[in-house]
Amino acid sequence: MQCLAEAGASLDDLAALASSEAKAAEPGLIALAERLRLPLYFLPADILVAEDMRLSQPSERVREVAGSAGVAEAAALVQIEVLFGGRAALLIDKRRSAGATCALACILHEA
């Protein structure tokens, strides 16, 4: 909820949750998606790694574990582009808490 507040957004502004397919059995993610009534997408590492150049905080440690230099930001960017088309940008870059990592992305609209 902190990420939403920081972005000036609400739960109604969320379209989906997304993460790495390595997290597909993560009970916390599944429970969150159910509680928020949002679709939950799990993306393969080869899709996430294609976003490495767009990440604000790439991590070699994350690459060793997840196969890409970042999960939260990459998943947010990829999934919003898949759902709505167009080019996405990070609205909120990666934020970590004790139990989760979050990033928010939005579609860029030309003026």
Long-range contacts (C-beta under 8 A, 24 or more apart in sequence): 2-95, 2-97, 2-102, 3-92, 3-95, 3-102, 3-103, 3-104, 4-104, 6-92, 6-95, 7-91, 7-92, 7-104, 9-91, 9-104, 11-36, 14-38, 15-80, 15-83, 15-84, 16-40, 16-41, 16-79, 16-80, 16-83, 17-41, 18-42, 18-43, 18-75, 18-76, 18-78, 18-79, 19-43, 19-71, 19-72, 19-75, 20-44, 20-45, 20-48, 20-66, 20-67, 20-68, 20-71, 20-75, 21-45, 22-66, 22-67, 23-71, 28-99, 28-100, 41-75, 41-79, 41-82, 43-74, 43-75, 43-78, 43-79, 47-78, 48-74, 48-75, 48-78, 49-74, 50-78, 51-77, 51-78, 54-90, 55-94, 56-90, 56-93, 56-94, 57-93, 57-94, 70-94, 71-101, 72-101, 72-102, 72-103, 73-103, 73-105, 75-103, 76-103, 76-104, 76-105, 77-105, 79-105, 80-105, 80-106, 80-107, 81-107
